[in-house]
């Protein structure tokens, strides 16, 4: 199993300790690139993919559960998961 497949499986399990770095790596695997917003806002854009707008987590750098759920639903709707 490749690194990206392991990361995808970990994301699908919706763990409580999924980090911002892991999320950006996962989204880049699907063709997204991160654009910096103002303050703690971040936007992910990909060609022919819907935008994903999130707040960057502060300390600790763990992505909130509601954000994980939203990203999962969007990626499933796009047929990426």
Helices and strands as residue ranges (DSSP letters): H 3-12, H 20-29, E 32-36, E 41-46, E 49-55, H 65-77
